[in-house]
Amino acid sequence: MAISANNITLDTVTLPYELIWVDEYSWTSIVSESERTLQGVNIVESNQFAGQSGRPITLKSDQAWITKSDLTTIHTWAKTLNKEMTLTMHDSTSYTVRFDHDSGEPIEVEPVKQIAELADTDEYILTLKLLVV
């Protein structure tokens, strides 16, 4: 199996190569709802949505380090209401995404170095929570 050498990008920011799409296979475009009648019959209604709108993309890895400078840019974008961005994955597949504010904080970080003052070149471990629009 060949390993892709492409980076992940979010608009103009190159994201850490080590990021993994952890919920890639835990989403489906099919939803269903069931209800029992008074006679005990189970009625199931199902629907399949066109496209991938609402699909979560959580990018995560303990080895994914991002500089404070790039993190500051992403953090600024996350504070912009309904900001739409282009996410390009390792395999060159692109998605129009926004930050997933519904599931809590869309950006989770932890400094690699536990020091009081971090420079723009110092790095953080990164998790990004996005939604396809």
TORPALUM-353320 format. One record per residue: x, y, z of N, C-alpha, C in turn. Coordinates in pm, whole numbers, plus 50000, padded with zeros to 5 digits. Example, Ala and Ser with C-alpha at 12.3 -4.5 7.8 and 13.67 -1.06 7.14 Angstrom:
BEGIN
<atom n_X="51319" n_Y="49431" n_Z="50780" ca_X="51230" ca_Y="49550" ca_Z="50780" c_X="51320" c_Y="49670" c_Z="50780"/>
<atom n_X="51285" n_Y="49775" n_Z="50708" ca_X="51367" ca_Y="49894" ca_Z="50714" c_X="51290" c_Y="50003" c_Z="50787"/>
***
This chain:
BEGIN
<atom n_X="50084" n_Y="49882" n_Z="50000" ca_X="50000" ca_Y="50000" ca_Z="50000" c_X="50088" c_Y="50123" c_Z="50000"/>
<atom n_X="50067" n_Y="50212" n_Z="49905" ca_X="50146" ca_Y="50334" ca_Z="49894" c_X="50099" c_Y="50436" c_Z="49996"/>
<atom n_X="50192" n_Y="50510" n_Z="50048" ca_X="50160" ca_Y="50615" ca_Z="50144" c_X="50166" c_Y="50748" c_Z="50070"/>
<atom n_X="50062" n_Y="50829" n_Z="50085" ca_X="50055" ca_Y="50957" ca_Z="50019" c_X="50151" c_Y="51056" c_Z="50084"/>
<atom n_X="50212" n_Y="51139" n_Z="50003" ca_X="50305" ca_Y="51239" ca_Z="50055" c_X="50240" c_Y="51376" c_Z="50064"/>
<atom n_X="50111" n_Y="51385" n_Z="50034" ca_X="50043" ca_Y="51514" ca_Z="50037" c_X="50011" c_Y="51556" c_Z="50179"/>
<atom n_X="50016" n_Y="51686" n_Z="50201" ca_X="49980" ca_Y="51743" ca_Z="50330" c_X="49831" c_Y="51769" c_Z="50334"/>
<atom n_X="49780" n_Y="51789" n_Z="50454" ca_X="49642" ca_Y="51833" ca_Z="50472" c_X="49648" c_Y="51985" c_Z="50481"/>
<atom n_X="49555" n_Y="52052" n_Z="50413" ca_X="49549" ca_Y="52198" ca_Z="50425" c_X="49409" c_Y="52242" c_Z="50463"/>
<atom n_X="49402" n_Y="52348" n_Z="50538" ca_X="49277" ca_Y="52414" ca_Z="50574" c_X="49292" c_Y="52558" c_Z="50526"/>
<atom n_X="49227" n_Y="52589" n_Z="50414" ca_X="49248" ca_Y="52716" ca_Z="50344" c_X="49397" c_Y="52738" c_Z="50322"/>
<atom n_X="49455" n_Y="52838" n_Z="50385" ca_X="49596" ca_Y="52871" ca_Z="50360" c_X="49693" c_Y="52809" c_Z="50460"/>
<atom n_X="49642" n_Y="52733" n_Z="50557" ca_X="49727" ca_Y="52674" ca_Z="50660" c_X="49754" c_Y="52527" c_Z="50629"/>
<atom n_X="49881" n_Y="52490" n_Z="50628" ca_X="49918" ca_Y="52349" ca_Z="50614" c_X="49910" c_Y="52286" c_Z="50752"/>
<atom n_X="49826" n_Y="52183" n_Z="50761" ca_X="49807" ca_Y="52114" ca_Z="50889" c_X="49910" c_Y="52003" c_Z="50904"/>
<atom n_X="49931" n_Y="51955" n_Z="51026" ca_X="50027" ca_Y="51848" ca_Z="51047" c_X="49991" c_Y="51723" c_Z="50966"/>
<atom n_X="50091" n_Y="51666" n_Z="50900" ca_X="50072" ca_Y="51547" ca_Z="50817" c_X="50015" c_Y="51431" c_Z="50900"/>
<atom n_X="50047" n_Y="51424" n_Z="51027" ca_X="50010" ca_Y="51311" ca_Z="51113" c_X="49863" c_Y="51309" c_Z="51153"/>
<atom n_X="49787" n_Y="51415" n_Z="51123" ca_X="49646" ca_Y="51416" ca_Z="51160" c_X="49571" c_Y="51303" c_Z="51092"/>
<atom n_X="49483" n_Y="51238" n_Z="51167" ca_X="49403" ca_Y="51126" ca_Z="51118" c_X="49256" c_Y="51165" c_Z="51130"/>
<atom n_X="49178" n_Y="51133" n_Z="51028" ca_X="49034" ca_Y="51156" ca_Z="51029" c_X="48972" c_Y="51042" c_Z="51110"/>
<atom n_X="48952" n_Y="51065" n_Z="51240" ca_X="48915" ca_Y="50957" ca_Z="51332" c_X="48770" c_Y="50912" c_Z="51321"/>
<atom n_X="48681" n_Y="50997" n_Z="51269" ca_X="48540" ca_Y="50958" ca_Z="51258" c_X="48495" c_Y="50941" c_Z="51112"/>
<atom n_X="48591" n_Y="50911" n_Z="51024" ca_X="48561" ca_Y="50899" ca_Z="50881" c_X="48455" c_Y="50794" c_Z="50851"/>
<atom n_X="48456" n_Y="50683" n_Z="50924" ca_X="48364" ca_Y="50573" ca_Z="50896" c_X="48253" c_Y="50559" c_Z="50999"/>
<atom n_X="48234" n_Y="50659" n_Z="51083" ca_X="48128" ca_Y="50650" ca_Z="51184" c_X="48009" c_Y="50740" c_Z="51150"/>
<atom n_X="47997" n_Y="50779" n_Z="51024" ca_X="47888" ca_Y="50865" ca_Z="50979" c_X="47817" c_Y="50800" c_Z="50861"/>
<atom n_X="47687" n_Y="50819" n_Z="50854" ca_X="47610" ca_Y="50772" ca_Z="50740" c_X="47509" c_Y="50879" c_Z="50701"/>
<atom n_X="47474" n_Y="50881" n_Z="50574" ca_X="47375" ca_Y="50979" ca_Z="50527" c_X="47232" c_Y="50929" c_Z="50546"/>
<atom n_X="47217" n_Y="50810" n_Z="50604" ca_X="47085" ca_Y="50752" ca_Z="50627" c_X="47044" c_Y="50774" c_Z="50772"/>
<atom n_X="46923" n_Y="50823" n_Z="50791" ca_X="46867" ca_Y="50838" ca_Z="50925" c_X="46733" c_Y="50766" c_Z="50928"/>
<atom n_X="46699" n_Y="50714" n_Z="51043" ca_X="46570" ca_Y="50648" ca_Z="51055" c_X="46512" c_Y="50675" c_Z="51194"/>
<atom n_X="46381" n_Y="50661" n_Z="51200" ca_X="46310" ca_Y="50682" ca_Z="51325" c_X="46200" c_Y="50577" c_Z="51332"/>
<atom n_X="46185" n_Y="50516" n_Z="51447" ca_X="46080" ca_Y="50414" ca_Z="51459" c_X="45983" c_Y="50452" c_Z="51569"/>
<atom n_X="45862" n_Y="50401" n_Z="51551" ca_X="45755" ca_Y="50431" ca_Z="51647" c_X="45661" c_Y="50311" c_Z="51650"/>
<atom n_X="45615" n_Y="50274" n_Z="51767" ca_X="45519" ca_Y="50163" ca_Z="51781" c_X="45377" c_Y="50217" c_Z="51781"/>
<atom n_X="45290" n_Y="50147" n_Z="51710" ca_X="45148" ca_Y="50183" ca_Z="51711" c_X="45085" c_Y="50126" c_Z="51837"/>
<atom n_X="44959" n_Y="50160" n_Z="51862" ca_X="44888" ca_Y="50106" ca_Z="51978" c_X="44872" c_Y="49954" c_Z="51967"/>
<atom n_X="44873" n_Y="49901" n_Z="51845" ca_X="44862" ca_Y="49756" ca_Z="51825" c_X="44999" c_Y="49685" c_Z="51837"/>
<atom n_X="45106" n_Y="49761" n_Z="51859" ca_X="45238" ca_Y="49702" ca_Z="51877" c_X="45319" c_Y="49688" c_Z="51749"/>
<atom n_X="45268" n_Y="49738" n_Z="51638" ca_X="45341" ca_Y="49731" ca_Z="51512" c_X="45450" c_Y="49838" c_Z="51511"/>
<atom n_X="45571" n_Y="49799" n_Z="51472" ca_X="45683" ca_Y="49892" ca_Z="51465" c_X="45686" c_Y="49957" c_Z="51326"/>
<atom n_X="45669" n_Y="50087" n_Z="51320" ca_X="45673" ca_Y="50161" ca_Z="51194" c_X="45806" c_Y="50234" c_Z="51188"/>
<atom n_X="45882" n_Y="50207" n_Z="51081" ca_X="46014" ca_Y="50267" ca_Z="51064" c_X="46011" c_Y="50361" c_Z="50943"/>
<atom n_X="46052" n_Y="50484" n_Z="50965" ca_X="46067" ca_Y="50580" ca_Z="50857" c_X="46215" c_Y="50606" c_Z="50838"/>
<atom n_X="46264" n_Y="50593" n_Z="50715" ca_X="46404" ca_Y="50616" ca_Z="50685" c_X="46417" c_Y="50719" c_Z="50574"/>
<atom n_X="46529" n_Y="50789" n_Z="50577" ca_X="46557" ca_Y="50888" ca_Z="50474" c_X="46708" c_Y="50891" c_Z="50451"/>
<atom n_X="46745" n_Y="50915" n_Z="50328" ca_X="46887" ca_Y="50929" ca_Z="50296" c_X="46908" c_Y="51069" c_Z="50242"/>
<atom n_X="47002" n_Y="51140" n_Z="50302" ca_X="47031" ca_Y="51275" ca_Z="50262" c_X="47124" c_Y="51276" c_Z="50141"/>
<atom n_X="47100" n_Y="51369" n_Z="50052" ca_X="47189" ca_Y="51386" ca_Z="49937" c_X="47314" c_Y="51459" c_Z="49985"/>
<atom n_X="47427" n_Y="51422" n_Z="49933" ca_X="47552" ca_Y="51489" ca_Z="49969" c_X="47602" c_Y="51450" c_Z="50106"/>
<atom n_X="47694" n_Y="51531" n_Z="50158" ca_X="47758" ca_Y="51499" ca_Z="50285" c_X="47741" c_Y="51610" c_Z="50389"/>
<atom n_X="47647" n_Y="51699" n_Z="50366" ca_X="47627" ca_Y="51810" ca_Z="50458" c_X="47602" c_Y="51759" c_Z="50599"/>
<atom n_X="47675" n_Y="51815" n_Z="50694" ca_X="47662" ca_Y="51775" ca_Z="50834" c_X="47756" c_Y="51664" c_Z="50875"/>
<atom n_X="47832" n_Y="51611" n_Z="50781" ca_X="47926" ca_Y="51503" ca_Z="50813" c_X="48040" c_Y="51557" c_Z="50899"/>
<atom n_X="48067" n_Y="51494" n_Z="51013" ca_X="48177" ca_Y="51541" ca_Z="51097" c_X="48312" c_Y="51499" c_Z="51042"/>
<atom n_X="48408" n_Y="51587" n_Z="51056" ca_X="48548" ca_Y="51555" ca_Z="51025" c_X="48629" c_Y="51595" c_Z="51147"/>
<atom n_X="48668" n_Y="51495" n_Z="51227" ca_X="48752" ca_Y="51520" ca_Z="51343" c_X="48893" c_Y="51476" c_Z="51308"/>
<atom n_X="48985" n_Y="51570" n_Z="51308" ca_X="49126" ca_Y="51543" ca_Z="51277" c_X="49204" c_Y="51543" c_Z="51407"/>
<atom n_X="49273" n_Y="51431" n_Z="51431" ca_X="49335" ca_Y="51415" ca_Z="51563" c_X="49458" c_Y="51324" c_Z="51554"/>
<atom n_X="49555" n_Y="51350" n_Z="51638" ca_X="49669" ca_Y="51261" ca_Z="51658" c_X="49755" c_Y="51318" c_Z="51769"/>
<atom n_X="49809" n_Y="51231" n_Z="51852" ca_X="49901" ca_Y="51277" ca_Z="51956" c_X="50033" c_Y="51324" c_Z="51897"/>
<atom n_X="50058" n_Y="51288" n_Z="51772" ca_X="50182" ca_Y="51326" ca_Z="51704" c_X="50165" c_Y="51447" c_Z="51612"/>
<atom n_X="50045" n_Y="51505" n_Z="51606" ca_X="50016" ca_Y="51617" ca_Z="51517" c_X="50049" c_Y="51748" c_Z="51587"/>
<atom n_X="50162" n_Y="51802" n_Z="51555" ca_X="50206" ca_Y="51926" ca_Z="51617" c_X="50192" c_Y="52041" c_Z="51520"/>
<atom n_X="50139" n_Y="52154" n_Z="51571" ca_X="50120" ca_Y="52273" ca_Z="51490" c_X="50185" c_Y="52391" c_Z="51562"/>
<atom n_X="50242" n_Y="52483" n_Z="51486" ca_X="50307" ca_Y="52598" ca_Z="51548" c_X="50204" c_Y="52693" c_Z="51606"/>
<atom n_X="50248" n_Y="52769" n_Z="51704" ca_X="50162" ca_Y="52869" ca_Z="51767" c_X="50113" c_Y="52969" c_Z="51662"/>
<atom n_X="50197" n_Y="53005" n_Z="51568" ca_X="50160" ca_Y="53100" ca_Z="51462" c_X="50042" c_Y="53048" c_Z="51379"/>
<atom n_X="50049" n_Y="52922" n_Z="51332" ca_X="49938" ca_Y="52864" ca_Z="51255" c_X="49815" c_Y="52844" c_Z="51342"/>
<atom n_X="49836" n_Y="52807" n_Z="51466" ca_X="49724" ca_Y="52788" ca_Z="51559" c_X="49650" c_Y="52920" c_Z="51582"/>
<atom n_X="49723" n_Y="53029" n_Z="51591" ca_X="49661" ca_Y="53160" ca_Z="51609" c_X="49570" c_Y="53193" c_Z="51491"/>
<atom n_X="49615" n_Y="53162" n_Z="51369" ca_X="49533" ca_Y="53184" ca_Z="51249" c_X="49405" c_Y="53102" c_Z="51255"/>
<atom n_X="49417" n_Y="52973" n_Z="51286" ca_X="49301" ca_Y="52885" ca_Z="51293" c_X="49206" c_Y="52929" c_Z="51404"/>
<atom n_X="49262" n_Y="52970" n_Z="51516" ca_X="49179" ca_Y="53016" ca_Z="51628" c_X="49100" c_Y="53140" c_Z="51590"/>
<atom n_X="49161" n_Y="53231" n_Z="51516" ca_X="49092" ca_Y="53351" ca_Z="51467" c_X="48977" c_Y="53312" c_Z="51375"/>
<atom n_X="49000" n_Y="53215" n_Z="51286" ca_X="48894" ca_Y="53168" ca_Z="51197" c_X="48778" c_Y="53108" c_Z="51278"/>
<atom n_X="48811" n_Y="53034" n_Z="51384" ca_X="48708" ca_Y="52968" ca_Z="51465" c_X="48617" c_Y="53068" c_Z="51535"/>
<atom n_X="48665" n_Y="53190" n_Z="51554" ca_X="48584" ca_Y="53294" ca_Z="51619" c_X="48500" c_Y="53372" c_Z="51518"/>
<atom n_X="48509" n_Y="53335" n_Z="51389" ca_X="48432" ca_Y="53402" ca_Z="51285" c_X="48305" c_Y="53323" c_Z="51260"/>
<atom n_X="48190" n_Y="53385" n_Z="51278" ca_X="48061" ca_Y="53318" ca_Z="51264" c_X="48045" c_Y="53261" c_Z="51123"/>
<atom n_X="48008" n_Y="53133" n_Z="51115" ca_X="47979" ca_Y="53062" ca_Z="50989" c_X="48092" c_Y="53068" c_Z="50887"/>
<atom n_X="48216" n_Y="53072" n_Z="50934" ca_X="48332" ca_Y="53073" ca_Z="50846" c_X="48339" c_Y="52942" c_Z="50768"/>
<atom n_X="48338" n_Y="52951" n_Z="50635" ca_X="48353" ca_Y="52833" ca_Z="50550" c_X="48495" c_Y="52829" c_Z="50496"/>
<atom n_X="48553" n_Y="52709" n_Z="50496" ca_X="48691" ca_Y="52690" ca_Z="50454" c_X="48699" c_Y="52568" c_Z="50363"/>
<atom n_X="48808" n_Y="52557" n_Z="50291" ca_X="48833" ca_Y="52438" ca_Z="50210" c_X="48935" c_Y="52352" c_Z="50282"/>
<atom n_X="48895" n_Y="52228" n_Z="50309" ca_X="48984" ca_Y="52129" ca_Z="50370" c_X="49025" c_Y="52032" c_Z="50261"/>
<atom n_X="49156" n_Y="52019" n_Z="50239" ca_X="49208" ca_Y="51925" ca_Z="50141" c_X="49285" c_Y="51818" c_Z="50215"/>
<atom n_X="49244" n_Y="51694" n_Z="50196" ca_X="49302" ca_Y="51580" ca_Z="50268" c_X="49426" c_Y="51527" c_Z="50198"/>
<atom n_X="49491" n_Y="51427" n_Z="50261" ca_X="49612" ca_Y="51365" ca_Z="50207" c_X="49595" c_Y="51319" c_Z="50063"/>
<atom n_X="49477" n_Y="51264" n_Z="50032" ca_X="49453" ca_Y="51207" ca_Z="49899" c_X="49401" c_Y="51311" c_Z="49799"/>
<atom n_X="49410" n_Y="51439" n_Z="49834" ca_X="49367" ca_Y="51552" ca_Z="49751" c_X="49216" c_Y="51570" c_Z="49743"/>
<atom n_X="49138" n_Y="51491" n_Z="49819" ca_X="48994" ca_Y="51511" ca_Z="49827" c_X="48968" c_Y="51639" c_Z="49905"/>
<atom n_X="48878" n_Y="51723" n_Z="49853" ca_X="48848" ca_Y="51851" ca_Z="49918" c_X="48705" c_Y="51854" c_Z="49970"/>
<atom n_X="48687" n_Y="51923" n_Z="50081" ca_X="48556" ca_Y="51942" ca_Z="50143" c_X="48542" c_Y="52088" c_Z="50181"/>
<atom n_X="48422" n_Y="52142" n_Z="50167" ca_X="48391" ca_Y="52273" ca_Z="50223" c_X="48343" c_Y="52247" c_Z="50365"/>
<atom n_X="48409" n_Y="52308" n_Z="50461" ca_X="48382" ca_Y="52280" ca_Z="50602" c_X="48365" c_Y="52409" c_Z="50682"/>
<atom n_X="48310" n_Y="52391" n_Z="50801" ca_X="48307" ca_Y="52496" ca_Z="50902" c_X="48343" c_Y="52431" c_Z="51034"/>
<atom n_X="48371" n_Y="52510" n_Z="51134" ca_X="48403" ca_Y="52456" ca_Z="51265" c_X="48278" c_Y="52398" c_Z="51330"/>
<atom n_X="48293" n_Y="52286" n_Z="51399" ca_X="48181" ca_Y="52219" ca_Z="51466" c_X="48168" c_Y="52272" c_Z="51608"/>
<atom n_X="48098" n_Y="52382" n_Z="51622" ca_X="48077" ca_Y="52443" ca_Z="51754" c_X="47971" c_Y="52368" c_Z="51834"/>
<atom n_X="47891" n_Y="52284" n_Z="51767" ca_X="47783" ca_Y="52211" ca_Z="51834" c_X="47836" c_Y="52104" c_Z="51930"/>
<atom n_X="47953" n_Y="52050" n_Z="51903" ca_X="48004" ca_Y="51941" ca_Z="51986" c_X="48106" c_Y="51989" c_Z="52088"/>
<atom n_X="48097" n_Y="52113" n_Z="52129" ca_X="48191" ca_Y="52168" ca_Z="52225" c_X="48295" c_Y="52253" c_Z="52154"/>
<atom n_X="48414" n_Y="52256" n_Z="52207" ca_X="48520" ca_Y="52337" ca_Z="52148" c_X="48568" c_Y="52274" c_Z="52018"/>
<atom n_X="48570" n_Y="52351" n_Z="51908" ca_X="48612" ca_Y="52294" ca_Z="51780" c_X="48762" c_Y="52276" c_Z="51766"/>
<atom n_X="48838" n_Y="52341" n_Z="51854" ca_X="48984" ca_Y="52328" ca_Z="51852" c_X="49029" c_Y="52286" c_Z="51991"/>
<atom n_X="49102" n_Y="52176" n_Z="51997" ca_X="49160" ca_Y="52132" ca_Z="52124" c_X="49312" c_Y="52130" c_Z="52106"/>
<atom n_X="49381" n_Y="52193" n_Z="52197" ca_X="49527" ca_Y="52198" ca_Z="52188" c_X="49591" c_Y="52177" c_Z="52324"/>
<atom n_X="49714" n_Y="52133" n_Z="52317" ca_X="49795" ca_Y="52120" ca_Z="52437" c_X="49938" c_Y="52153" c_Z="52398"/>
<atom n_X="50003" n_Y="52244" n_Z="52470" ca_X="50140" ca_Y="52277" ca_Z="52433" c_X="50232" c_Y="52156" c_Z="52449"/>
<atom n_X="50323" n_Y="52140" n_Z="52354" ca_X="50420" ca_Y="52031" ca_Z="52362" c_X="50516" c_Y="52059" c_Z="52477"/>
<atom n_X="50561" n_Y="52184" n_Z="52487" ca_X="50648" ca_Y="52226" ca_Z="52598" c_X="50561" c_Y="52289" c_Z="52705"/>
<atom n_X="50578" n_Y="52247" n_Z="52825" ca_X="50502" ca_Y="52303" ca_Z="52938" c_X="50580" c_Y="52418" c_Z="52999"/>
<atom n_X="50581" n_Y="52533" n_Z="52926" ca_X="50651" ca_Y="52652" ca_Z="52975" c_X="50554" c_Y="52770" c_Z="52971"/>
<atom n_X="50586" n_Y="52873" n_Z="53047" ca_X="50496" ca_Y="52988" ca_Z="53061" c_X="50483" c_Y="53070" c_Z="52933"/>
<atom n_X="50592" n_Y="53100" n_Z="52867" ca_X="50588" ca_Y="53184" ca_Z="52747" c_X="50630" c_Y="53104" c_Z="52626"/>
<atom n_X="50535" n_Y="53089" n_Z="52532" ca_X="50564" ca_Y="53014" ca_Z="52410" c_X="50584" c_Y="53110" c_Z="52294"/>
<atom n_X="50685" n_Y="53083" n_Z="52213" ca_X="50713" ca_Y="53164" ca_Z="52094" c_X="50624" c_Y="53117" c_Z="51979"/>
<atom n_X="50615" n_Y="53197" n_Z="51873" ca_X="50534" ca_Y="53162" ca_Z="51756" c_X="50578" c_Y="53031" c_Z="51691"/>
<atom n_X="50703" n_Y="52993" n_Z="51711" ca_X="50755" ca_Y="52869" ca_Z="51651" c_X="50736" c_Y="52748" c_Z="51742"/>
<atom n_X="50696" n_Y="52771" n_Z="51867" ca_X="50670" ca_Y="52657" ca_Z="51957" c_X="50545" c_Y="52584" c_Z="51911"/>
<atom n_X="50533" n_Y="52457" n_Z="51951" ca_X="50429" ca_Y="52373" ca_Z="51893" c_X="50327" c_Y="52324" c_Z="51996"/>
<atom n_X="50209" n_Y="52290" n_Z="51942" ca_X="50097" ca_Y="52239" ca_Z="52019" c_X="50047" c_Y="52109" c_Z="51955"/>
<atom n_X="49996" n_Y="52019" n_Z="52039" ca_X="49926" ca_Y="51900" ca_Z="51989" c_X="49785" c_Y="51946" c_Z="51953"/>
<atom n_X="49736" n_Y="51905" n_Z="51834" ca_X="49615" ca_Y="51963" ca_Z="51778" c_X="49506" c_Y="51858" c_Z="51753"/>
<atom n_X="49382" n_Y="51895" n_Z="51786" ca_X="49261" ca_Y="51823" ca_Z="51744" c_X="49166" c_Y="51927" c_Z="51687"/>
<atom n_X="49114" n_Y="51902" n_Z="51564" ca_X="49020" ca_Y="51992" ca_Z="51499" c_X="48887" c_Y="51920" c_Z="51478"/>
<atom n_X="48777" n_Y="51987" n_Z="51511" ca_X="48643" ca_Y="51933" ca_Z="51488" c_X="48574" c_Y="52020" c_Z="51384"/>
<atom n_X="48545" n_Y="51960" n_Z="51268" ca_X="48486" ca_Y="52032" ca_Z="51156" c_X="48359" c_Y="51962" c_Z="51111"/>
<atom n_X="48277" n_Y="52034" n_Z="51035" ca_X="48157" ca_Y="51978" ca_Z="50972" c_X="48157" c_Y="52012" c_Z="50824"/>
<atom n_X="48118" n_Y="51918" n_Z="50740" ca_X="48103" ca_Y="51945" ca_Z="50598" c_X="47976" c_Y="52028" c_Z="50580"/>
<atom n_X="47984" n_Y="52131" n_Z="50498" ca_X="47866" ca_Y="52215" ca_Z="50471" c_X="47810" c_Y="52186" c_Z="50333"/>
***
